[in-house]
């Protein structure tokens, strides 16, 4: 607390008022004409000062304790939030997929490790920026995805496959989901989840396929005869 604090100024005003009231009371009861009256007035004033100062000290201590409790509560809340964010980051980075979040202005607000490693870009370079601001080939991808982004911001989930390029430069196929983030009746952004289907496609191509030709019908057996 400082002297300019409104709470301190109120306490100082209360102290002055207490002194004035005590002096007026002493003057009324004892009078200031005699030495005894003046001494009594001074004693009453000092008693008022002591009582008011004690009350001010108590109020300052109570306010300090309340401030400490508030600070402790805020520190616990911040620690809980950091722990929750660290846990969510751990989960997101453990996913075998590219996960990102984009707001209505098409600015990236979150990107997991899979996203950054796939695209060869650091989180500090993409967070808070639009795809179109990153230059080629991001701007071309932004133009190609514009209809789907418009649709998801209108509240319609998008699911599609697209030809892509893996980090090693090999062509691949990605399965992508654009999921709207509803806040009440408004879409404030969308989540992008993309996975590489190349391994599944190769496994499907290498597995033996069942013949679609109809099997020959078996001739019915003749009834058993002992003769």
C-alpha positions in Angstrom: 0.0 0.0 0.0 1.2 3.6 -0.7 0.1 7.0 0.6 -1.8 7.6 -2.6 -3.8 4.4 -2.1 -7.5 5.3 -1.5 -7.7 2.8 1.3 -4.8 4.5 3.1 -6.3 8.0 2.6 -9.6 6.9 4.1 -7.7 5.5 7.1 -5.8 8.8 7.5 -9.0 10.8 7.4 -10.5 8.5 10.0 -7.5 9.1 12.2 -7.8 12.9 11.9 -11.5 12.7 12.6 -10.9 10.5 15.6 -8.4 13.0 17.1 -10.8 15.9 16.4 -13.7 14.1 18.0 -11.7 13.1 21.1 -10.4 16.7 21.5 -13.9 18.1 21.2 -15.2 15.6 23.7 -12.4 16.4 26.2 -13.0 20.1 25.8 -16.7 19.7 26.5 -16.2 17.5 29.6 -13.2 19.1 31.2 -12.8 22.5 29.5 -9.5 24.0 28.3 -9.3 26.7 31.0 -7.4 24.6 33.5 -4.2 22.6 33.2 -6.1 19.5 34.2 -8.6 20.1 31.4 -5.8 20.5 28.8 -4.0 17.3 30.1 -7.3 15.4 29.9 -7.9 16.6 26.4 -4.4 15.5 25.4 -4.8 12.1 27.0 -8.1 11.6 25.2 -6.6 12.7 21.9 -3.6 10.3 22.4 -6.0 7.5 23.2 -8.0 8.2 20.1 -4.8 8.2 18.0 -3.7 4.9 19.5 -7.1 3.3 18.9 -7.3 4.6 15.3 -3.7 3.6 14.6 -4.4 0.1 15.9 -7.5 -0.1 13.7 -5.5 1.1 10.7 -2.8 -1.5 11.4 -5.4 -4.2 11.7 -7.0 -3.2 8.4 -3.6 -3.1 6.7 -2.7 -6.6 8.0 -6.1 -7.9 7.0 -5.7 -6.4 3.5 -2.2 -7.8 3.3 -3.4 -11.3 4.2 -6.2 -11.0 1.6 -3.7 -10.0 -1.0 -1.4 -12.9 -0.1 -4.4 -15.3 -0.4 -5.3 -13.8 -3.7 -1.7 -14.1 -5.0 -1.5 -17.7 -3.8 -4.8 -18.5 -5.5 -3.7 -16.9 -8.7 -0.3 -18.7 -8.6 -2.2 -22.1 -8.1 -4.5 -21.3 -10.9 -1.6 -20.4 -13.2 0.3 -23.5 -12.2 -2.8 -25.6 -12.9 -3.2 -24.0 -16.3 0.4 -24.6 -17.2 0.1 -28.2 -16.2 -3.0 -28.6 -18.3 -1.4 -27.0 -21.3 1.7 -29.1 -20.9 -0.5 -32.3 -20.7 -2.4 -31.3 -23.8 0.8 -30.5 -25.7 2.2 -33.9 -24.7 -1.0 -35.7 -26.0 -1.0 -33.6 -29.2 2.7 -34.2 -29.9 2.2 -38.0 -29.3 -0.4 -38.3 -32.1 0.8 -40.0 -35.3 -0.9 -37.2 -37.2 -0.7 -33.5 -38.1 -2.8 -31.4 -35.8 -3.3 -27.7 -36.0 -5.9 -25.0 -35.1 -6.8 -21.9 -37.2 -8.9 -19.0 -36.2 -11.4 -17.1 -38.4 -8.7 -14.9 -39.8 -6.9 -18.1 -41.0 -4.1 -17.5 -38.4 -2.4 -20.6 -36.9 -2.9 -20.7 -33.2 -1.6 -24.2 -32.5 0.5 -26.8 -34.3 1.7 -30.1 -32.9 5.1 -31.6 -33.5 3.8 -33.9 -36.3 2.6 -30.8 -38.2 5.9 -28.9 -37.8 8.1 -31.9 -38.7 6.0 -32.9 -41.7 6.1 -29.4 -43.2 9.7 -28.7 -42.0 8.7 -25.5 -40.2 9.2 -24.3 -36.6 6.2 -23.4 -34.4 7.7 -20.0 -33.8 7.5 -19.3 -37.6 3.9 -20.3 -38.2 2.1 -19.5 -34.9 0.1 -16.3 -35.3 0.6 -16.2 -39.1 -1.6 -16.9 -42.1 -0.7 -19.7 -44.5 -0.8 -17.2 -47.4 1.9 -15.1 -45.6 4.4 -17.9 -45.6 5.1 -17.8 -49.4 5.3 -20.7 -51.8 4.2 -23.4 -51.7 1.9 -22.4 -48.8 0.1 -19.7 -50.7 -0.8 -22.2 -53.4 -2.2 -24.6 -50.8 -4.1 -21.8 -49.2 -5.8 -21.0 -52.6 -6.6 -24.7 -53.2 -8.1 -25.1 -49.7 -10.1 -21.9 -49.7 -13.4 -23.5 -50.5 -13.0 -26.1 -47.8 -12.0 -23.4 -45.3 -15.0 -21.3 -46.2 -17.2 -24.4 -45.7 -15.8 -25.3 -42.3 -16.1 -21.7 -41.1 -19.8 -21.9 -42.1 -20.1 -24.8 -39.7 -19.7 -27.8 -42.1 -17.1 -30.5 -41.2 -14.9 -31.4 -44.2 -13.4 -34.8 -44.9 -11.4 -35.4 -48.0 -8.3 -37.2 -49.4 -5.7 -35.3 -51.4 -2.4 -36.0 -53.1 0.4 -34.8 -50.9 4.2 -34.8 -50.6 5.9 -36.6 -47.7 8.9 -35.0 -45.9 11.2 -37.2 -47.9 9.8 -35.8 -51.1 7.9 -38.9 -52.0 4.3 -38.6 -53.2 1.6 -39.7 -50.8 -2.0 -39.5 -50.1 -3.3 -37.7 -47.0 -6.7 -38.0 -45.3 -7.7 -34.6 -43.8 -10.5 -33.4 -41.5 -11.6 -29.8 -41.0 -13.7 -29.6 -37.8 -15.4 -26.3 -36.8 -14.9 -24.9 -33.4 -18.3 -23.8 -32.2 -18.6 -21.2 -29.4 -22.3 -20.8 -28.8 -23.8 -20.0 -32.2 -20.6 -18.9 -33.8 -17.7 -20.7 -35.4 -14.5 -19.0 -34.1 -12.0 -21.3 -35.8 -11.4 -24.9 -36.9 -9.2 -27.9 -36.2 -7.2 -29.6 -38.9 -6.3 -33.3 -38.5 -4.4 -35.0 -41.3 -2.9 -38.4 -41.6 -0.7 -40.2 -44.2 -2.5 -43.0 -45.9 0.5 -44.3 -47.8 1.3 -47.2 -45.6 -2.3 -48.4 -45.6 -2.4 -48.0 -49.4 0.8 -50.0 -49.9 -0.4 -52.7 -47.5 -3.7 -53.0 -49.3 -2.0 -53.2 -52.7 0.4 -56.0 -51.6 -2.3 -58.1 -49.9 -3.6 -61.0 -52.1 -7.0 -60.2 -53.5 -9.8 -62.7 -53.5 -11.0 -63.8 -56.9 -14.3 -62.4 -57.9 -15.1 -65.4 -60.2 -17.9 -67.6 -59.0 -17.0 -70.9 -57.6 -18.1 -74.0 -59.5 -21.1 -75.7 -58.0 -20.6 -79.1 -56.5 -22.6 -82.0 -58.0 -25.0 -83.4 -55.5 -24.1 -86.8 -54.1 -26.2 -89.9 -55.0 -28.2 -91.5 -52.2 -26.3 -94.2 -50.3 -27.3 -97.7 -51.3 -25.9 -100.9 -49.6 -26.4 -102.9 -52.8 
